[in-house]
């Protein structure tokens, strides 16, 4: 409701949540597309002509294999804002879940932003300068390296925030039910994949779980971003109707 230029709190927060839902879907889709261009040249998903340890002959892959990481930094910042907006429009009796979701999302964002920024800022410039000591452990091309491990932690935390977001999505419509189901499913799939790959491959898990975790999280952000954009748009158009 607007009166003399004033927009009431609930309408304002719903509009912000709608814009952030759309932004989350859009930036995730663009980032996903950019990541698919970076064909893996090492690890379990390498299609052929793979490089091996110590993964140092890769400076020629810059910037193609790194563009998506710049986008991913923006993605996780938008994701955190998206989570905060969902807490803001949540029913008052479910705000505890909202606080927990934001806390976990902050942890996920901190891990992933640091991981991607270090990768794009340190690895290619060090390789170009011939400063290779320690780079083998840091580079994204090492399927047993720090980069893959931190991504796994980051996306485990992200999907944990998803299951905490599910109770915040109020309404009885098909769209809200689908959003809740997808949030819960993402968490279940990610945890199951970690357990399954750990049992099947043990210490040789490589980047198999990382691929599943990031793909699951991004697909859910795209689909739920679109669905929630429509949910909040309808709520703004018909505030008297619960979606």
Residue, then its C-alpha position, 0 to 999 in steps of 0.5 A: x500500500x502506498x500513501x503520499x509517497x510512503x510504501x509500507x514495510x511489507x510491500x517494500x520487502x516483498x518487492x525487494x524479495x521479488x527483484x532479488x529472486x529474479x537477480x539470483x536466477x539470472x546471475x546463476x544462469x549466466x554463471x552456469x553458462x560461463x562455467x560450462x565453457x571451461x571444459x575440465x582438463x583434469x580430474x574425474x570429469x576430464x573428457x580427454x587430453x588431460x593434464x596431470x600433476x603438478x598442474x603447472x602448465x595451465x597459464x594459457x587457460x587464463x582467462x577462459x577457465x577463470x571468467x566464471x569465477x568472477x561471475x560466481x563471486x557476484x552470484x554468491x553475494x546476490x544469493x546471500x542478499x536473496x536469503x536475507x530477503x526471504x527472511x524479511x518476508x517470512x512469517x513471524x513464527x518462523x524467523x528462527x529458521x530465517x536467522x539460522x539460514x542467514x547465518x549459514x548463508x554468510x558462512x557459505x558466502x565467506x568461504x566461496x568468495x574467498x576461494x574464488x578471489x584467491x583462485x583468480x588473483x593468485x594462481x594465474x599471476x603466480x604461474x605467469x611469473x614462474x612462482x610455482x611453489x605451493x601452487x599445485x595445492x591451490x590450483x583448481x586443476x588439482x582434483x585433490x586440492x584446496x580449491x575443490x575442498x573449499x568449494x565442496x564446503x561452500x556448497x554444502x553450506x549453501x544447500x544447508x541454508x536451503x533446507x532452513x529456507x524451506x519453512x520460510x516459504x509460506x502459502x499453499x499454492x503449487x509454486x510455493x510447494x515446489x519451492x519448498x520441495x526443491x530446497x529440501x531436495x537439494x540438501x538431500x541430494x548433496x548430502x547423499x552424493x557426499x556419502x555415496x562418493x565417499x564410500x565408493x571412491x574413498x580417498x580418490x573422490x577427486x572432484x566428483x562430489x564438487x560437480x554434483x554439489x555445485x550443479x545441484x545448488x545452481x539449478x535450484x537457485x535458477x528454478x526457485x529464483x524464477x518461481x519465487x519471482x512469480x510468487x512475489x509478483x502475484x502477492x504484490x498484485x493481489x496482497x489479499x490472496x495467499x500464494 
